[in-house]
Amino acid sequence: MENTKLVNRLIFILFIFGLTTLVFSFYMYLSFNDHFSPVKLMLSYTLDRPIVYRVFPALVTNAINFLTKLPLSISAILVMYFSLLGFFWVYSLLIKKYLPGSNSYLSLLLASFFLIPFLFQNRYIYDFPILFLFSLAFFLLSKNKYGSYLILFLFASLTKETSLFLIFFYTLRCKKLPKKKYLLILFVQLVIYGITRLTLLIIFRNNPGSIVHYYLVDHINIYLSNPVGSLFLFLCIVGIIIFCFTDKSDNNGLYRDTIVTIGCPLLILYILFGYPFEIRVFLEVFPIVSLCLTSKLMFLFKHAFGYRKLQNQSF
């Protein structure tokens, strides 16, 4: 029995490595633009604001380069690859937590399929790290591991300014904690975010660019020139929001709360400051949205096609 469990675990680990390699290969091949050219600029902290504020992946990449003497480009690829690997591993834990009884292999394959549209438009060194960090934040909060969560929150705040929305998520999801503990953890998050954000603003105050870039006019012009693609994009967004608010399997409101505290603020930022059709800006909510879509598809498979073997196939 123990040998069977060990073999199953080994097979699952190999599966995650294989899936990560496959998706990362698509990521390297499918991107419309080559964004490895400014990697050295980012790692030397000379890029324009606001991208230069996202320093944590650069710090890790420089550390790998210093310790291993690998070229910076290879070190950056390692950071991205293992961040994606970390995402798939944490996502498998979220599956066990929020989709119990589901087929872990199929659920991960569905997640990789849902992720493909995010791989086309540009590539930045911080994309997979922020995906991994947000996924791990969701998991740690679900397990009430607040000490580990606060450390991770620091890393997330050094990776992307959208870590602010984790505070919103915590505020709504953890309000059942004892009041003093709840307020203390909230206060610590505010202090961490405030200090890291202010420090980054001061350090890079002389870099070119600005704190944010406004793209509202670009959105209007591009949507008017491409109404079909624009309609499809916003129908997808509205459909996902409806799914997350109406999923009957979402007993504790995880999908709804994620959309309210992270998804909606990201949508506003996307319209004001994000480049049109650059949906990679929604990676922060991807883990939870993927769980919701997987839940819907599993329901469809089991009831429309009667495929019962989709259940209880976990590692």
C-alpha positions in Angstrom: 0.0 0.0 0.0 2.8 2.4 0.9 4.7 1.5 -2.2 1.5 2.3 -4.3 1.1 5.7 -2.7 4.8 6.4 -3.3 4.5 5.5 -6.9 1.4 7.5 -7.4 3.1 10.5 -5.8 6.1 10.1 -8.0 3.9 9.9 -11.1 2.1 13.0 -10.0 5.3 14.9 -9.5 6.6 13.9 -12.9 3.2 14.9 -14.4 3.5 18.4 -12.9 7.1 18.8 -14.2 6.0 17.6 -17.6 3.0 19.9 -17.7 5.1 22.9 -16.5 7.7 22.2 -19.2 5.0 22.0 -21.9 3.2 25.2 -20.9 6.5 27.1 -20.5 7.5 25.9 -24.0 4.3 27.4 -25.3 5.0 30.6 -23.3 8.5 30.9 -24.9 7.1 30.2 -28.4 3.8 31.9 -28.6 4.5 35.4 -27.3 3.8 38.0 -29.9 6.7 40.2 -28.7 10.2 39.4 -27.5 10.5 40.8 -24.0 13.7 39.1 -23.1 15.6 42.0 -24.7 15.0 44.3 -21.7 15.8 41.6 -19.2 19.2 43.0 -18.5 17.8 46.5 -18.1 15.3 45.2 -15.5 18.0 43.3 -13.7 20.1 46.4 -13.6 17.1 48.4 -12.3 17.3 50.9 -15.2 13.9 50.3 -16.8 11.1 52.8 -16.9 8.6 53.2 -14.1 6.3 51.5 -13.2 7.9 48.2 -14.4 11.1 48.9 -12.5 9.2 48.8 -9.2 8.7 45.0 -9.6 12.0 44.1 -8.1 11.7 40.8 -6.4 12.1 38.5 -9.5 15.1 40.7 -10.5 16.6 40.3 -7.0 16.2 36.5 -7.2 17.6 36.4 -10.7 20.6 38.4 -9.8 21.2 36.1 -6.8 21.1 33.0 -9.0 23.5 34.7 -11.4 25.9 35.6 -8.6 25.8 32.1 -6.9 25.9 30.0 -10.1 27.6 32.3 -12.6 24.8 31.4 -15.1 24.0 34.1 -17.7 21.4 36.5 -16.6 19.0 35.4 -19.3 19.2 31.8 -18.2 18.8 32.8 -14.6 15.7 34.8 -15.5 14.3 31.8 -17.4 14.9 29.6 -14.3 13.0 32.1 -12.1 10.0 32.1 -14.5 10.0 28.3 -15.0 10.2 27.4 -11.3 7.5 30.0 -10.5 5.2 28.3 -13.0 6.1 25.0 -11.5 5.3 26.4 -8.1 2.0 27.6 -9.3 1.0 24.2 -10.6 2.0 22.5 -7.4 0.1 25.0 -5.2 -2.9 24.9 -7.6 -3.0 21.1 -7.0 -3.4 21.8 -3.3 -6.1 24.3 -4.0 -7.9 21.6 -6.0 -7.8 19.3 -3.0 -9.1 22.1 -0.8 -11.8 23.6 -2.9 -12.7 20.8 -5.4 -12.5 17.7 -3.3 -13.1 14.5 -5.2 -12.1 16.0 -8.5 -9.6 14.4 -10.8 -6.4 16.3 -10.1 -4.8 15.4 -13.4 -7.7 16.6 -15.5 -8.1 19.7 -13.3 -4.4 20.7 -13.9 -4.8 20.0 -17.6 -7.8 22.3 -17.7 -5.8 25.0 -15.8 -3.0 24.8 -18.3 -5.6 25.1 -21.1 -7.2 28.2 -19.5 -3.7 29.7 -19.1 -2.8 29.6 -22.8 -4.6 32.9 -23.7 -2.4 34.6 -21.1 0.7 33.5 -22.9 0.3 35.4 -26.2 0.6 39.1 -25.3 4.1 40.0 -24.1 6.3 38.2 -21.6 7.7 39.8 -18.4 9.9 38.2 -15.8 7.4 38.9 -13.0 4.3 37.3 -14.6 4.7 33.7 -13.3 6.2 34.8 -9.9 3.1 36.9 -9.2 0.8 34.1 -10.3 2.7 31.7 -8.0 2.7 34.2 -5.1 -1.0 35.0 -5.3 -1.9 31.2 -5.6 0.2 30.5 -2.5 -1.4 33.5 -0.7 -4.9 32.0 -1.4 -3.7 28.6 0.0 -2.0 30.0 3.1 -5.1 32.0 4.0 -7.3 29.0 3.5 -5.1 27.1 6.0 -5.0 30.0 8.5 -1.2 30.2 8.2 -1.0 33.9 8.8 2.7 34.1 9.8 3.8 32.5 6.5 1.2 34.6 4.6 2.7 37.8 5.9 6.2 36.8 4.8 4.8 35.9 1.4 2.9 39.2 1.3 6.2 41.0 1.6 7.6 39.1 -1.4 4.4 39.8 -3.3 4.6 43.6 -2.5 8.1 43.6 -4.0 6.9 41.8 -7.1 3.9 43.8 -8.1 1.8 46.7 -6.6 -1.4 44.6 -7.0 -0.5 42.9 -3.8 -2.6 45.7 -2.3 -5.7 43.7 -3.4 -4.6 40.8 -1.1 -5.3 43.1 1.8 -8.9 43.6 0.4 -9.2 39.8 0.0 -8.0 39.2 3.6 -10.3 41.9 5.0 -13.4 40.2 3.5 -12.3 36.5 3.9 -10.9 36.5 7.4 -13.3 38.8 9.2 -14.4 35.8 11.5 -11.0 35.9 13.2 -10.9 37.3 16.8 -11.0 41.0 16.5 -7.6 41.8 17.9 -5.8 39.2 15.7 -7.8 40.3 12.7 -6.8 44.0 13.1 -3.2 43.1 14.0 -2.7 41.1 10.8 -4.5 43.8 8.8 -2.2 46.5 10.3 0.9 44.5 9.6 -0.1 44.1 5.9 -0.7 47.8 5.6 2.7 48.6 7.2 4.5 46.1 4.9 2.8 47.5 1.8 3.3 51.1 2.8 7.0 50.7 3.6 7.8 48.7 0.5 5.8 50.9 -1.8 7.3 54.1 -0.4 10.8 52.7 -0.5 10.5 51.7 -4.1 9.1 55.1 -5.1 12.0 56.8 -3.4 14.7 54.5 -4.8 13.5 54.7 -8.4 12.3 58.3 -8.3 14.8 59.4 -11.0 14.0 56.6 -13.4 12.3 57.6 -16.6 8.6 57.0 -17.0 5.8 57.6 -14.4 4.1 55.8 -11.5 1.4 54.7 -13.9 0.7 54.9 -17.7 -2.7 55.9 -18.8 -4.3 53.9 -21.7 -7.9 54.8 -21.5 -7.8 56.6 -24.9 -6.0 53.6 -26.4 -8.7 51.3 -25.1 -11.4 53.4 -26.8 -9.6 53.7 -30.1 -8.7 50.0 -30.3 -12.1 48.7 -29.2 -13.8 50.9 -31.8 -11.4 49.6 -34.5 -11.9 46.0 -33.5 -15.5 45.7 -32.2 -15.7 41.9 -32.7 -12.6 41.1 -30.6 -13.6 43.7 -28.0 -17.1 42.2 -27.7 -15.7 38.7 -27.3 -13.3 39.9 -24.6 -15.9 41.6 -22.6 -18.4 38.8 -23.0 -15.7 36.5 -21.6 -15.2 38.8 -18.7 -18.9 39.2 -17.9 -19.4 35.4 -18.3 -16.6 34.7 -15.8 -18.1 37.2 -13.3 -21.5 35.5 -13.7 -20.0 32.1 -13.2 -18.1 33.2 -10.1 -21.3 34.7 -8.6 -23.6 31.8 -9.4 -21.5 28.7 -8.8 -23.6 26.6 -6.4 -20.5 24.6 -5.3 -18.9 27.7 -4.0 -20.3 27.2 -0.5 -18.0 29.7 1.3 -18.2 32.4 -1.3 -14.5 32.1 -2.4 -15.2 32.8 -6.1 -17.5 35.8 -5.4 -15.1 37.3 -2.8 -12.2 37.0 -5.2 -14.0 38.8 -7.9 -15.2 41.6 -5.6 -11.8 42.2 -3.9 -9.3 41.5 -6.6 -11.1 40.9 -10.0 -13.1 44.2 -10.1 -10.2 46.4 -9.0 -8.0 44.7 -11.6 -10.7 45.4 -14.3 -10.8 49.1 -13.4 -6.9 49.3 -13.5 -6.9 47.4 -16.8 -9.2 49.9 -18.4 -7.4 52.9 -17.1 -3.8 51.8 -17.0 -3.5 48.4 -18.8 -2.8 48.0 -22.5 -5.8 46.8 -24.6 -6.2 43.1 -24.9 -3.3 42.5 -22.5 -5.2 40.0 -20.3 -2.0 38.9 -18.5 -2.9 41.7 -16.0 -5.6 39.3 -14.6 -3.1 36.6 -13.6 -3.7 37.5 -10.0 -7.2 36.1 -10.1 -6.4 33.2 -12.5 -6.1 30.5 -9.8 -9.6 31.1 -8.4 -11.3 31.7 -11.8 -9.7 28.5 -13.0 -11.2 26.6 -10.1 -14.6 28.1 -10.9 -14.4 27.2 -14.6 -13.1 23.7 -13.7 -16.0 23.2 -11.3 -18.4 24.2 -14.1 -16.8 21.8 -16.6 -16.6 18.9 -14.2 -20.4 19.4 -13.5 -21.0 19.4 -17.3 -18.9 16.3 -17.9 -20.4 14.3 -15.0 -24.0 15.2 -15.7 -24.2 15.7 -19.5 -21.9 12.9 -20.4 -22.2 10.6 -17.4 -18.4 10.3 -17.0 -18.2 9.3 -13.4 -14.5 8.4 -13.5 -13.6 12.1 -13.3 -14.1 11.8 -9.5 -11.6 10.6 -6.9 -8.6 10.5 -9.1 -6.2 12.5 -6.9 -2.6 12.0 -6.0 
